[in-house]
Amino acid sequence: MKRFKYLLILLPFSLNFALAQDVDTIENKHLINIKQLTFGGDNAEAYFSFDNNKLAFQSNNKAWGVECDQIFLLDLNNWKSDSKPPLISTGKGRTTCSYFMPGNKTILYASTHLRGDKCPETGDLRRGGKYLWPIFNTYDIFVADLNGKIVKQLTNAPGYDAEATVSPDGKKIVFTSDRTGDLELWTMDIDGSNQKQITFGLGYDGGAFFSPDSKQLVFRSSRPTTAEEIQEYKQLLSEGLVAPTNMEIYTCNVDGSNLKQITHLGRANWAPFFHPSGKKILFSSNHESKSGFNFQLYMINTDGTGLVQITDQSVFNAFPMFSPDGKKLIFSSNRNNGGTHDTNLFIADWKD
């Protein structure tokens, strides 16, 4: 779901922004009491448990003894910033896209560990002047308990299966798969059964999340249209790569019907998540950046109107998620990183 660190290697060093909000900024309107949760490495895709108390997230923090992204658990009620959080993936292969299952006692995530203990090679991700995301065909989706024991494998089809998230009502899972030759959205029941393809347009459909009422999906998509774009997309996909330079935000019903393009901003619009009302969407975008490297959080109505900027600090802000009770927002940012490329987790009280 992320591959964000391959983007970050292209970013200029960010400034060391203070967390205190004692001056007027764009962020003052919606983000209150911003607190930093992690310090060091690349930390992202932090998602709340159903009871609002825990986070599952991925990190490659070398200080925690990992070589590439693994899944960790953060208890918001008992968290100390100088401690190492519990590892809840196997520590083998590369992992991504963790999400709590109903009951808060298990999580799902994608992992390559069945095909080897080592981190899979990424190759050249800056080829041709574009940054690229690897789509490892060794990813499958697993369920593990909070001690790191895998209790079930949900996918076993050849190819890429990852980017899974769970519906608020606990009945469905949405994920991205290339098992039919393109990167499409699929759904399955919470036990892994009844797997169905729901998008069919050429291009990368991914990073999907359910609406608060579990009836709709929001996702990012790159839909090539010209012959040149289509040729490039197909060639990169054959090599297990995508170039997420141009992506827009879409919504559809859970069965794939009523597909709508929400943004028409150009450049990279991604990491969408529904506002608790179900009537707005938060997402990350660089559409206003002159260099292409400045990613801020924005909010837009589900009819594509009312675009507003949410963040204005640092040059990378992404992966917003509301707590199930709608009171808090978790996101990733490379603010306050002392001039390094570190990306950390931040949590804030949300104000409408």
VENCOR-V318283 format. One record per residue. N is the residue number from 1. RES is the residue in one small letter. OMEGA is omega in degrees with one decimal (* if undefined). Layout:
n:res:omega
N:RES:OMEGA
N:RES:OMEGA
This chain:
n:res:omega
1:m:-175.4
2:k:-168.6
3:r:-171.2
4:f:-175.2
5:k:177.7
6:y:169.9
7:l:-172.3
8:l:179.9
9:i:178.7
10:l:-175.3
11:l:172.1
12:p:177.4
13:f:178.6
14:s:177.2
15:l:-179.5
16:n:-176.4
17:f:175.0
18:a:-179.4
19:l:-178.8
20:a:-178.6
21:q:-177.4
22:d:174.8
23:v:179.9
24:d:173.7
25:t:175.5
26:i:-174.7
27:e:-177.7
28:n:-173.7
29:k:-173.3
30:h:-174.6
31:l:-176.8
32:i:176.4
33:n:178.8
34:i:179.2
35:k:177.6
36:q:-176.0
37:l:-179.8
38:t:-176.3
39:f:176.3
40:g:-179.7
41:g:176.9
42:d:-177.1
43:n:-175.3
44:a:178.7
45:e:175.4
46:a:-175.5
47:y:-174.3
48:f:165.9
49:s:-177.7
50:f:-179.7
51:d:175.7
52:n:-169.1
53:n:-174.6
54:k:175.1
55:l:166.9
56:a:-177.1
57:f:179.0
58:q:-176.8
59:s:172.0
60:n:-177.5
61:n:-177.6
62:k:179.1
63:a:179.1
64:w:172.9
65:g:178.6
66:v:-178.6
67:e:175.7
68:c:-169.1
69:d:172.5
70:q:-174.2
71:i:-178.4
72:f:-179.5
73:l:178.5
74:l:177.6
75:d:-175.0
76:l:-180.0
77:n:-177.3
78:n:-174.8
79:w:173.6
80:k:-172.4
81:s:-178.8
82:d:-179.8
83:s:176.1
84:k:-179.7
85:p:179.1
86:p:173.7
87:l:-178.2
88:i:165.6
89:s:-173.9
90:t:-173.3
91:g:-179.3
92:k:179.8
93:g:176.4
94:r:-178.2
95:t:177.0
96:t:164.9
97:c:175.8
98:s:179.3
99:y:-179.0
100:f:173.1
101:m:177.2
102:p:-178.3
103:g:175.1
104:n:-178.8
105:k:177.8
106:t:175.1
107:i:167.6
108:l:175.1
109:y:177.2
110:a:-176.9
111:s:176.1
112:t:-167.4
113:h:179.3
114:l:-178.7
115:r:176.6
116:g:-178.9
117:d:-175.0
118:k:174.5
119:c:178.8
120:p:-179.3
121:e:-179.1
122:t:-176.8
123:g:-178.1
124:d:-177.8
125:l:177.6
126:r:-175.9
127:r:176.0
128:g:178.1
129:g:177.8
130:k:172.2
131:y:-172.8
132:l:173.1
133:w:175.0
134:p:177.1
135:i:-174.0
136:f:179.7
137:n:178.6
138:t:177.6
139:y:165.9
140:d:-174.5
141:i:-175.4
142:f:170.9
143:v:-179.8
144:a:173.6
145:d:-174.1
146:l:170.9
147:n:177.4
148:g:-179.6
149:k:177.1
150:i:-177.5
151:v:179.5
152:k:170.7
153:q:-174.0
154:l:179.6
155:t:175.0
156:n:177.3
157:a:176.3
158:p:176.0
159:g:-172.9
160:y:171.4
161:d:-175.5
162:a:175.3
163:e:-175.9
164:a:172.5
165:t:-171.5
166:v:178.1
167:s:178.9
168:p:178.5
169:d:174.9
170:g:-175.0
171:k:-171.6
172:k:172.9
173:i:171.6
174:v:-179.7
175:f:177.3
176:t:-179.9
177:s:174.1
178:d:-174.8
179:r:178.0
180:t:175.6
181:g:177.1
182:d:-178.5
183:l:-174.2
184:e:173.5
185:l:176.0
186:w:171.0
187:t:172.7
188:m:174.0
189:d:-172.5
190:i:178.7
191:d:178.8
192:g:-178.9
193:s:172.3
194:n:-179.0
195:q:-174.7
196:k:172.8
197:q:-176.9
198:i:171.1
199:t:-171.5
200:f:-179.2
201:g:179.3
202:l:179.8
203:g:-177.5
204:y:172.3
205:d:-176.3
206:g:178.1
207:g:-173.2
208:a:175.0
209:f:179.0
210:f:170.7
211:s:-179.0
212:p:178.5
213:d:176.1
214:s:-175.8
215:k:-177.8
216:q:175.9
217:l:169.1
218:v:-177.1
219:f:176.1
220:r:-179.2
221:s:168.7
222:s:-176.8
223:r:-179.8
224:p:-177.3
225:t:-179.1
226:t:179.3
227:a:179.8
228:e:179.7
229:e:-179.7
230:i:179.1
231:q:179.9
232:e:-179.6
233:y:-178.4
234:k:179.5
235:q:179.3
236:l:-179.5
237:l:178.1
238:s:177.9
239:e:-178.6
240:g:-177.1
241:l:167.4
242:v:175.9
243:a:-174.3
244:p:-177.0
245:t:-179.1
246:n:178.7
247:m:176.5
248:e:-178.3
249:i:179.7
250:y:168.3
251:t:172.2
252:c:171.2
253:n:-176.5
254:v:177.6
255:d:178.8
256:g:-179.9
257:s:177.1
258:n:179.2
259:l:-179.2
260:k:171.0
261:q:-174.3
262:i:179.9
263:t:173.6
264:h:-169.1
265:l:-174.1
266:g:-176.2
267:r:-171.0
268:a:175.4
269:n:-167.6
270:w:179.0
271:a:-178.8
272:p:175.7
273:f:-179.4
274:f:167.3
275:h:-179.1
276:p:178.9
277:s:-174.3
278:g:-175.7
279:k:179.1
280:k:-179.4
281:i:169.2
282:l:178.3
283:f:177.6
284:s:-177.2
285:s:172.4
286:n:-171.8
287:h:179.9
288:e:-175.4
289:s:176.8
290:k:-178.4
291:s:-175.7
292:g:-174.0
293:f:-174.7
294:n:-179.1
295:f:176.9
296:q:174.5
297:l:178.1
298:y:174.4
299:m:-176.8
300:i:174.4
301:n:-177.2
302:t:173.5
303:d:176.9
304:g:179.0
305:t:169.3
306:g:179.6
307:l:175.5
308:v:178.2
309:q:-177.0
310:i:-178.8
311:t:175.1
312:d:-178.7
313:q:-179.4
314:s:-176.6
315:v:175.6
316:f:174.9
317:n:-175.2
318:a:176.2
319:f:176.1
320:p:171.3
321:m:174.1
322:f:169.9
323:s:-179.0
324:p:177.9
325:d:175.8
326:g:-174.1
327:k:-174.7
328:k:175.4
329:l:172.7
330:i:177.0
331:f:178.5
332:s:-178.6
333:s:173.3
334:n:170.0
335:r:171.5
336:n:-175.3
337:n:174.8
338:g:178.6
339:g:177.5
340:t:173.9
341:h:-176.6
342:d:174.5
343:t:-174.1
344:n:179.1
345:l:177.2
346:f:178.6
347:i:-178.0
348:a:167.9
349:d:-178.6
350:w:177.3
351:k:177.1
352:d:*
